[in-house]
Amino acid sequence: MSQTHLPPFDKAAYTPQDHPYAIHVGEVIEEKVHRRLPAPILRTLERVIHQREINDILYRYSHLEGMDFLEALVGEFRLDLDWVHPERLPEHGRCIFASNHPLGGMDGIAISYMLGRHYGDIRYMVNDMLYHLKPLQPVFLPLNKHGAQGKEAVAMLQEAMRSDVPIGTFPAGFCSRVYDGRIQDQEWRKTFITQAINHERDIVPLHFVGQNSRHFYWIWHIKNALRMKFDIGTALLPDELFRATGKSFRIIVGEPISWQSLRDSTLSPEAEAARIRSLCYALRDEYDSRKK
């Protein structure tokens, strides 16, 4: 289990909405875009992202962090998690575990918990908005989906890559949407391929079996039809997190791919990323065919 890095606070001195680890969406957005939202919009957004419920959880489990906090979240949301083909998990965890990203939040929590429980530790690359959840900072690596990485984030990633700790990633960078009539990721970025080669880490493909609500995909279609620039689907992801309460999820493990084979491949890093993405979805097809 991870060691404590966060300073404790006296719960009696705070409410669930004003404690040191509480999130305030207005402050996060202002930090990102350097603009303050109008009060009515801010209040609506606070409801949409379940700010009160999230802060209540952060308050109740404020004495935990890292793997201990992940375990508390799995219990809080009553998740039933299990591996498919756990025998394929390498004995050593010094790998990059690359997964599809169907849920946009709960999948990261679930995979981080399962890998951390199996190997004793984990670092998972998440968007820098999620990194504002302070109790999860010991297991999260911040990733800016929309621009260049900050120097601190790059340094953290490089340090993690040089270590022996397992590293998880969603190579698509964004939550799955409906493409070509199927819920799937957009193209996987090549970065995890180059990182695997540069740091001599094998890649283990994972397929997370799950999907968001119909409401989520319907809103996404409306957004596209109206050509809205604001990604309202991302704003709805916290709601999908709470909709996952009590659900069962399976994580299918693929055969490890050696970094040497990637280094010696005649394919470009972009083509290798596309190939491993295809392997990820082939895992689901195989899983579904065996269930019939």
Residue pairs with C-beta under 8 A, 6 or more apart in sequence:
1 66
1 67
1 68
2 65
2 66
2 67
2 68
2 121
2 138
2 139
3 66
3 138
4 65
5 65
5 137
5 138
6 21
6 65
6 134
6 135
7 20
8 62
8 63
9 19
9 20
9 62
11 19
11 59
11 62
14 20
14 59
15 59
16 22
16 52
16 55
16 56
16 58
16 59
16 60
17 52
17 55
19 55
19 58
19 59
19 62
20 134
21 58
21 59
21 62
21 134
21 135
22 55
22 58
22 59
23 51
23 54
23 55
23 58
23 132
23 133
24 51
25 42
25 45
25 46
25 49
25 51
26 36
26 37
26 42
26 45
26 46
28 129
28 132
29 35
29 37
29 45
30 36
30 37
32 129
37 45
45 235
46 52
48 235
48 236
48 238
48 239
49 235
49 238
49 239
50 238
50 239
50 241
50 242
53 242
54 238
57 73
57 76
58 133
58 134
58 135
61 69
61 72
61 73
61 76
61 135
62 135
64 71
64 72
64 135
65 134
65 135
65 136
65 137
65 138
66 135
66 136
66 138
66 139
67 113
67 116
67 117
67 121
67 122
67 139
69 135
69 136
70 109
70 112
70 113
70 116
70 136
70 139
71 113
71 117
73 109
73 113
74 81
74 109
74 110
74 113
77 106
77 241
77 242
77 244
77 245
77 246
78 245
78 246
79 106
79 110
79 244
79 246
79 247
79 248
79 249
80 247
80 248
80 249
81 110
81 113
81 114
81 248
81 249
81 250
81 251
82 248
82 249
82 250
82 251
83 89
83 114
83 250
83 251
83 252
83 253
84 209
84 250
84 251
84 252
84 253
84 287
85 252
85 253
85 254
86 118
86 253
88 204
88 253
88 254
88 255
88 256
89 118
89 204
89 253
90 202
90 204
90 256
92 164
93 115
93 118
93 119
93 120
93 121
93 164
93 165
93 166
94 164
94 165
94 166
94 201
94 202
95 166
95 167
95 201
95 202
95 203
95 204
95 256
96 167
96 168
96 169
96 192
96 195
96 196
96 201
96 202
96 203
96 204
97 111
97 115
97 166
97 167
97 168
97 169
97 203
97 204
97 206
98 168
98 169
98 170
98 171
98 188
98 192
98 203
98 204
98 205
98 206
98 276
98 280
99 107
99 111
99 168
99 169
99 170
99 205
99 206
99 207
99 208
99 251
99 280
100 170
100 172
100 176
100 184
100 185
100 206
100 207
100 208
100 277
100 280
100 281
101 107
101 108
101 170
101 172
101 173
101 174
101 175
101 176
101 185
101 208
102 175
102 176
102 183
102 208
102 210
102 211
102 212
103 175
103 208
103 210
103 211
103 212
103 237
103 240
103 241
103 244
104 174
104 175
104 176
104 212
104 234
104 237
104 240
105 130
105 237
105 238
105 240
105 241
106 210
106 240
106 241
106 244
106 249
107 170
107 208
107 210
107 249
108 124
108 126
108 130
108 168
108 170
110 208
110 249
110 251
111 124
111 168
111 206
111 208
111 251
112 122
112 124
112 139
112 140
112 168
114 251
115 122
115 124
115 166
115 168
116 122
116 139
116 166
119 165
119 166
121 139
121 165
121 166
122 139
122 165
122 166
122 167
122 168
123 139
123 140
123 141
123 160
123 163
123 165
123 166
123 167
123 168
124 139
124 140
124 141
124 167
124 168
124 169
125 140
125 141
125 143
125 157
125 167
125 168
125 169
125 170
126 140
126 141
126 142
126 143
127 142
127 143
127 144
127 145
128 142
128 143
128 144
128 145
128 153
130 136
130 140
131 137
131 140
131 142
133 140
141 153
141 156
141 157
141 160
141 167
142 150
142 153
142 156
143 149
143 153
143 173
144 150
144 153
145 173
145 174
149 157
160 167
161 167
161 195
161 198
161 199
161 201
162 199
167 201
169 192
170 185
171 185
171 188
171 189
171 191
171 192
171 273
171 276
171 277
172 185
172 186
172 187
172 188
172 189
172 277
173 186
173 189
174 185
174 186
175 212
175 233
175 234
175 237
176 183
176 184
176 185
176 211
177 183
177 184
177 186
177 217
177 220
177 233
178 184
178 217
178 220
178 221
179 186
183 211
183 217
184 281
185 277
187 273
187 274
187 277
188 273
188 274
188 276
188 277
189 273
190 268
190 269
190 270
190 272
190 273
192 203
192 273
193 203
193 262
193 269
193 272
193 273
193 276
194 269
195 201
196 202
196 203
196 259
196 262
197 259
197 262
197 263
199 259
200 259
201 259
202 256
202 257
202 258
202 259
203 256
203 257
203 259
203 262
203 276
204 253
204 254
204 256
204 257
205 253
205 254
205 255
205 257
205 276
205 279
205 280
205 283
206 251
206 252
206 253
206 254
206 280
206 283
207 251
207 252
207 254
207 280
207 281
207 283
207 284
207 287
208 249
208 250
208 251
208 252
209 249
209 250
209 251
209 252
209 284
209 287
210 244
210 247
210 249
212 240
212 243
213 240
213 243
215 236
216 233
216 236
216 240
219 232
219 233
219 236
220 232
220 233
223 230
223 231
223 232
223 233
250 287
252 283
252 284
252 287
253 283
254 279
254 280
254 283
257 276
262 272
265 272
267 275
